[in-house]
Amino acid sequence: MRRDVFQPCLVLFPESVWNEQVDTLRRRLNRWNGSEQQLFRQFVSDVEIVSLDGNGRFLIPKRYQRLAGIGQDVKFIGMDDTIEIWSAEQHERLQLGADDFASRMEEIMSHSEP
């Protein structure tokens, strides 16, 4: 689990997906560039390994709850190969309006396929 790079939410990665993400990032960064090393360090150091308890539950550490503004109402969203964990209020606030959502979907989906 780590805080999302772009949005105020947490992201749960299956281990295989996490390893793939880290490998992809490492291939794109130069080990001998200090700025790029800092990016890599920050990406991998802000991670929490999550384990399930005997009842199949996991605990979101308080630090991560604060980072994502998560309180009592939580929203889980499946995003392909990861799961986002949002404050329900924050998620609702960042949603597009119905008309804007429809027009943006139409624009994207009407492009001819490659």
LOSE-816514 format. One record per residue: residue number from 1; residue in three letters; x, y, z of N, C-alpha, C, O in turn. Coordinates in pm, 1 decimal. Example, Ala and Ser with C-alpha at 12.3 -4.5 7.8 and 13.67 -1.06 7.14 Angstrom:
2
1|ala|1319.0|-569.0|780.0|1230.0|-450.0|780.0|1320.0|-330.0|780.0|1423.6|-331.9|846.5
2|ser|1285.0|-225.0|708.0|1367.0|-106.0|714.0|1290.0|3.0|787.0|1340.9|113.8|803.9
END
This chain:
114
1|met|84.9|-117.3|0.0|0.0|0.0|0.0|89.5|123.5|0.0|192.6|128.3|67.0
2|arg|47.0|222.2|-76.5|115.2|352.0|-72.7|14.1|458.8|-111.0|-91.8|429.3|-166.5
3|arg|48.3|583.3|-80.5|-36.0|694.5|-123.3|-21.1|707.9|-273.7|88.5|691.4|-327.3
4|asp|-130.2|737.6|-341.7|-126.7|754.4|-486.2|-39.4|874.0|-521.9|-32.3|971.4|-446.9
5|val|26.0|866.3|-635.3|113.3|974.1|-682.2|32.8|1097.5|-720.7|79.5|1209.7|-701.2
6|phe|-89.0|1078.7|-776.0|-165.6|1189.6|-831.4|-288.4|1229.9|-750.6|-326.8|1346.9|-751.6
7|gln|-349.9|1136.2|-681.6|-477.0|1161.6|-614.2|-463.7|1142.6|-462.7|-373.1|1073.0|-416.9
8|pro|-552.9|1203.7|-385.2|-548.6|1189.5|-239.2|-615.3|1059.1|-193.3|-715.7|1060.6|-122.2
9|cys|-557.1|947.1|-235.8|-609.7|816.6|-195.5|-492.3|721.6|-173.5|-377.3|754.5|-202.5
10|leu|-523.7|603.6|-122.0|-423.7|498.9|-104.5|-442.7|396.1|-215.0|-552.9|379.8|-267.4
11|val|-334.9|327.0|-250.0|-342.7|225.4|-354.1|-287.5|94.3|-299.1|-176.4|88.9|-246.2
12|leu|-367.5|-11.0|-312.9|-323.5|-145.2|-277.4|-274.4|-214.4|-403.9|-346.4|-222.5|-503.4
13|phe|-152.2|-263.7|-399.0|-92.2|-334.1|-511.3|-75.3|-481.3|-474.7|-21.9|-511.1|-367.8
14|pro|-118.6|-573.9|-559.4|-73.3|-711.6|-539.6|79.0|-712.3|-554.4|134.0|-630.4|-627.9
15|glu|146.1|-802.0|-486.6|292.3|-802.7|-488.4|348.0|-809.7|-630.3|445.5|-741.0|-661.0
16|ser|289.1|-890.2|-716.3|340.3|-903.0|-853.6|327.5|-771.2|-930.3|416.6|-735.2|-1007.3
17|val|217.6|-700.0|-909.5|196.8|-571.0|-976.5|294.4|-467.5|-921.8|352.1|-389.5|-997.5
18|trp|312.5|-467.2|-790.1|408.6|-374.8|-729.1|547.9|-398.5|-786.6|615.6|-303.7|-826.6
19|asn|590.6|-523.6|-790.8|723.9|-555.6|-842.8|739.0|-511.2|-987.8|844.6|-461.8|-1027.2
20|glu|634.7|-528.5|-1066.4|637.2|-484.2|-1205.8|650.5|-331.9|-1214.7|727.6|-280.6|-1295.7
21|gln|574.9|-260.2|-1131.2|582.0|-113.4|-1128.7|723.0|-66.6|-1092.0|778.1|23.2|-1155.6
22|val|780.2|-128.1|-989.1|914.3|-89.5|-944.1|1016.9|-120.3|-1052.8|1105.9|-39.2|-1078.6
23|asp|1005.2|-236.2|-1116.3|1098.4|-271.8|-1223.9|1087.6|-173.7|-1340.6|1189.4|-132.8|-1396.5
24|thr|966.5|-136.1|-1377.4|946.2|-41.2|-1487.3|1008.1|93.6|-1452.8|1077.8|153.5|-1534.7
25|leu|982.5|140.9|-1331.5|1039.4|268.9|-1289.7|1192.3|262.4|-1288.5|1258.9|354.3|-1336.3
26|arg|1246.9|155.4|-1234.5|1392.8|141.1|-1226.2|1455.0|143.5|-1366.1|1559.8|205.0|-1386.1
27|arg|1391.1|76.8|-1463.2|1445.3|75.2|-1600.7|1445.8|214.5|-1663.0|1530.9|244.6|-1746.7
28|arg|1352.1|299.0|-1623.1|1341.3|432.1|-1684.3|1430.5|536.6|-1616.1|1451.1|645.4|-1669.9
29|leu|1482.3|503.8|-1499.6|1563.0|600.0|-1425.0|1711.0|565.4|-1432.4|1749.4|448.8|-1441.3
30|asn|1792.1|669.2|-1428.4|1937.2|655.7|-1431.1|1989.3|649.0|-1287.6|1967.4|741.3|-1209.2
31|arg|2057.6|541.0|-1253.4|2114.1|525.7|-1117.6|2216.4|633.9|-1084.3|2242.4|660.8|-967.1
32|trp|2273.3|695.0|-1185.2|2379.3|792.7|-1163.6|2329.3|935.6|-1171.9|2408.3|1029.4|-1181.9
33|asn|2198.4|951.8|-1167.9|2138.5|1084.6|-1165.6|2073.7|1102.5|-1028.7|1978.7|1032.4|-994.0
34|gly|2126.7|1197.9|-951.3|2079.7|1217.1|-814.6|1931.2|1247.2|-803.8|1864.0|1196.9|-713.8
35|ser|1879.8|1328.2|-894.4|1738.8|1364.0|-893.0|1651.1|1241.4|-919.5|1548.3|1222.4|-854.6
36|glu|1692.8|1159.2|-1015.3|1616.0|1039.8|-1046.6|1624.6|936.6|-934.6|1528.5|864.3|-908.4
37|gln|1739.4|930.4|-869.3|1752.3|840.9|-753.9|1658.6|884.5|-641.2|1600.5|800.2|-572.8
38|gln|1643.6|1015.5|-621.9|1552.8|1065.1|-518.8|1408.1|1027.8|-551.2|1332.2|990.5|-461.8
39|leu|1369.9|1037.7|-678.4|1235.0|996.7|-719.1|1210.8|849.6|-686.2|1107.9|813.8|-628.9
40|phe|1306.2|765.8|-723.1|1292.6|622.7|-697.5|1284.1|596.0|-547.1|1198.3|520.6|-501.2
41|arg|1373.6|658.5|-471.6|1377.0|641.5|-326.1|1243.4|679.7|-263.7|1190.7|607.4|-179.1
42|gln|1189.8|791.9|-305.0|1063.3|838.0|-248.0|948.5|744.7|-286.2|860.4|717.7|-204.6
43|phe|949.6|695.7|-410.0|843.4|605.2|-453.7|844.2|476.1|-372.4|738.9|431.4|-326.7
44|val|960.4|416.1|-354.0|965.9|286.3|-285.7|967.9|296.5|-133.7|934.4|199.3|-66.0
45|ser|1005.7|409.7|-78.9|1016.4|418.7|67.7|883.7|448.9|134.7|870.0|427.1|255.1
46|asp|787.4|497.4|61.9|658.8|533.2|120.6|557.7|420.3|102.4|442.5|443.8|66.0
47|val|602.5|297.5|128.2|520.0|178.3|107.4|501.3|106.0|239.4|591.9|99.8|322.5
48|glu|382.7|52.0|256.4|351.2|-28.3|374.3|306.0|-165.7|326.1|211.6|-176.2|247.8
49|ile|372.9|-270.4|372.5|330.1|-405.6|339.4|208.6|-437.9|425.0|210.4|-418.6|546.6
50|val|103.5|-486.8|361.3|-22.8|-513.5|428.9|-43.9|-664.7|438.3|-29.1|-737.4|340.1
51|ser|-78.1|-709.0|556.7|-108.6|-850.7|578.6|-250.5|-863.0|630.9|-300.0|-775.6|702.1
52|leu|-314.8|-972.2|594.6|-449.4|-998.0|643.0|-443.5|-1069.0|777.7|-354.7|-1150.6|802.4
53|asp|-539.3|-1036.9|864.4|-547.0|-1107.5|991.6|-624.8|-1237.8|971.7|-661.1|-1272.1|859.2
54|gly|-649.9|-1308.8|1079.1|-718.3|-1437.7|1072.0|-858.5|-1429.8|1015.6|-912.2|-1530.5|969.4
55|asn|-919.0|-1311.9|1018.3|-1054.0|-1292.6|964.5|-1054.3|-1231.8|824.5|-1159.6|-1194.1|773.1
56|gly|-935.9|-1222.2|762.6|-927.5|-1168.6|627.0|-933.5|-1017.0|619.9|-962.4|-961.0|514.2
57|arg|-906.4|-949.8|731.9|-909.5|-802.8|735.6|-766.6|-749.2|737.6|-672.2|-820.3|771.9
58|phe|-753.5|-623.6|700.3|-624.2|-557.2|714.5|-646.2|-421.8|778.9|-753.8|-362.9|768.9
59|leu|-544.7|-374.8|843.7|-548.7|-247.2|913.9|-480.4|-141.1|828.8|-369.2|-161.5|780.1
60|ile|-547.5|-28.0|811.2|-484.6|85.7|743.8|-414.2|166.7|852.3|-480.4|223.3|939.3
61|pro|-281.1|172.9|848.6|-208.8|247.2|951.5|-257.1|392.3|961.5|-293.5|453.8|861.3
62|lys|-256.7|445.5|1083.0|-304.8|582.3|1108.1|-235.0|683.8|1018.1|-299.0|775.8|967.1
63|arg|-105.9|667.7|998.6|-29.3|760.0|914.2|-89.4|766.2|773.3|-102.9|874.3|716.0
64|tyr|-124.8|651.8|718.8|-182.6|647.2|585.3|-325.1|701.2|585.1|-367.6|763.6|487.8
65|gln|-398.3|678.0|691.9|-532.0|736.2|702.0|-522.2|888.1|695.4|-601.6|952.9|627.2
66|arg|-425.3|944.4|765.9|-406.3|1091.0|764.1|-364.3|1138.5|625.0|-415.7|1239.0|575.8
67|leu|-271.1|1066.8|561.3|-223.5|1106.6|427.6|-337.8|1115.6|327.3|-337.7|1202.7|240.3
68|ala|-435.8|1025.4|339.2|-545.7|1021.3|242.7|-672.9|1085.1|297.0|-775.9|1084.3|229.5
69|gly|-667.2|1140.6|418.5|-785.8|1203.5|476.0|-898.8|1104.8|501.1|-1016.2|1141.3|494.1
70|ile|-864.0|980.4|530.2|-964.4|876.4|549.6|-1014.2|877.8|694.1|-936.3|876.6|789.4
71|gly|-1147.5|880.4|706.4|-1211.9|873.6|836.7|-1294.9|747.5|846.2|-1247.1|638.4|815.4
72|gln|-1419.3|762.1|888.8|-1507.6|647.2|907.0|-1563.0|594.0|774.7|-1574.7|472.8|756.9
73|asp|-1596.8|683.2|682.7|-1657.4|641.7|555.7|-1548.1|623.0|451.4|-1478.5|717.1|413.6
74|val|-1535.3|498.7|406.2|-1428.7|460.7|313.9|-1489.8|405.0|186.8|-1593.7|339.2|189.9
75|lys|-1424.2|432.0|74.8|-1469.0|380.3|-54.1|-1353.3|303.7|-117.9|-1242.6|356.1|-130.1
76|phe|-1379.6|179.3|-158.5|-1281.7|96.9|-227.9|-1319.0|94.9|-375.8|-1434.6|70.6|-410.5
77|ile|-1221.6|120.5|-462.7|-1248.2|124.2|-606.4|-1146.7|34.4|-677.6|-1025.9|55.4|-667.0
78|gly|-1196.7|-65.3|-749.7|-1109.7|-151.4|-829.5|-1062.7|-75.8|-952.3|-1143.7|-26.1|-1030.5
79|met|-932.5|-67.4|-968.7|-873.8|5.5|-1081.8|-778.9|-88.3|-1158.1|-657.1|-83.1|-1141.3
80|asp|-838.3|-173.8|-1242.3|-761.4|-273.6|-1317.7|-688.5|-367.4|-1221.8|-750.3|-456.2|-1163.0
81|asp|-557.4|-348.1|-1205.7|-478.3|-440.6|-1125.6|-443.3|-386.9|-986.8|-357.0|-442.9|-919.0
82|thr|-508.9|-279.7|-944.1|-490.0|-225.7|-809.2|-626.8|-191.1|-749.3|-728.9|-194.2|-818.1
83|ile|-626.5|-158.6|-621.9|-747.5|-112.5|-553.6|-715.7|21.0|-487.7|-618.6|33.2|-413.0
84|glu|-799.2|121.3|-516.3|-783.9|251.3|-450.4|-872.0|254.9|-326.4|-983.0|201.5|-325.2
85|ile|-820.4|318.9|-222.4|-895.0|337.4|-98.4|-908.7|487.3|-76.1|-809.2|558.6|-62.2
86|trp|-1032.6|534.1|-72.8|-1062.7|676.6|-65.4|-1142.2|710.2|59.8|-1214.6|626.6|113.8
87|ser|-1127.3|832.8|104.1|-1224.8|892.6|192.7|-1349.3|909.1|106.0|-1341.6|966.2|-2.8
88|ala|-1463.9|859.7|153.0|-1586.5|868.2|71.8|-1617.6|1013.6|36.2|-1659.2|1043.0|-75.9
89|glu|-1597.3|1103.2|131.1|-1625.1|1245.7|107.7|-1532.0|1303.3|1.1|-1576.3|1374.5|-89.0
90|gln|-1404.3|1272.5|12.1|-1305.4|1323.0|-84.4|-1335.2|1268.6|-224.5|-1327.0|1342.5|-322.6
91|his|-1369.3|1142.2|-234.0|-1400.1|1081.6|-363.1|-1520.1|1151.6|-426.7|-1517.9|1185.4|-545.1
92|glu|-1622.8|1172.4|-348.1|-1744.4|1237.9|-398.5|-1713.2|1379.2|-447.8|-1764.7|1422.0|-551.1
93|arg|-1630.0|1450.3|-374.9|-1595.4|1587.5|-409.5|-1519.0|1595.2|-542.1|-1531.3|1694.1|-614.5
94|leu|-1440.7|1492.5|-574.5|-1357.7|1495.3|-693.9|-1424.5|1435.2|-817.2|-1364.6|1433.4|-924.7
95|gln|-1547.8|1386.0|-803.4|-1619.0|1326.9|-916.2|-1659.1|1433.4|-1018.1|-1691.4|1546.9|-983.0
96|leu|-1655.9|1393.6|-1144.7|-1704.7|1481.2|-1251.0|-1856.7|1487.7|-1244.9|-1921.5|1393.8|-1198.8
97|gly|-1912.7|1597.4|-1291.0|-2057.5|1605.0|-1306.2|-2101.9|1509.3|-1415.3|-2021.6|1470.7|-1500.3
98|ala|-2229.2|1470.5|-1414.1|-2280.8|1372.0|-1508.9|-2259.1|1414.1|-1654.3|-2217.7|1332.4|-1736.5
99|asp|-2286.5|1540.1|-1686.6|-2271.2|1586.8|-1824.8|-2125.2|1588.1|-1868.4|-2092.5|1547.6|-1979.9
100|asp|-2037.8|1635.0|-1779.7|-1895.6|1639.4|-1810.8|-1841.2|1497.7|-1828.5|-1763.4|1471.5|-1920.3
101|phe|-1882.2|1406.9|-1740.7|-1839.4|1267.9|-1750.2|-1882.8|1209.0|-1884.8|-1802.7|1146.4|-1954.1
102|ala|-2009.3|1229.0|-1921.2|-2062.1|1174.2|-2046.5|-1988.4|1230.0|-2167.9|-1954.2|1155.0|-2259.4
103|ser|-1963.9|1360.3|-2169.4|-1897.9|1418.8|-2286.3|-1752.1|1373.4|-2296.2|-1701.6|1351.9|-2406.4
104|arg|-1684.8|1358.9|-2183.2|-1546.1|1312.6|-2187.0|-1537.5|1166.4|-2230.5|-1446.7|1128.3|-2304.4
105|met|-1632.6|1084.7|-2184.3|-1636.0|944.4|-2226.4|-1663.7|935.2|-2376.6|-1601.6|855.7|-2447.2
106|glu|-1756.4|1016.3|-2424.0|-1789.4|1016.7|-2566.8|-1666.3|1054.6|-2648.5|-1637.1|992.3|-2750.6
107|glu|-1595.0|1156.3|-2603.6|-1475.4|1201.0|-2675.2|-1371.6|1090.3|-2682.1|-1315.3|1065.1|-2788.6
108|ile|-1345.8|1024.8|-2571.8|-1244.1|919.3|-2567.7|-1287.3|796.9|-2646.7|-1208.5|740.7|-2722.7
109|met|-1410.9|755.9|-2629.2|-1457.2|631.5|-2690.8|-1488.6|646.6|-2839.0|-1499.0|546.3|-2909.6
110|ser|-1504.0|769.9|-2888.2|-1534.5|788.3|-3030.7|-1409.2|792.5|-3117.0|-1418.8|793.1|-3239.8
111|his|-1290.9|795.4|-3054.1|-1168.2|788.8|-3132.6|-1160.3|653.9|-3200.2|-1197.2|552.0|-3141.9
112|ser|-1112.7|653.2|-3322.1|-1097.5|523.2|-3390.3|-988.2|443.3|-3320.2|-889.5|498.3|-3271.4
113|glu|-1008.7|313.6|-3316.8|-911.6|225.5|-3251.0|-787.4|210.8|-3338.1|-795.1|216.2|-3460.8
114|pro|-672.0|192.1|-3272.3|-546.5|178.1|-3348.3|-543.4|52.1|-3431.5|-445.0|26.2|-3500.7
END
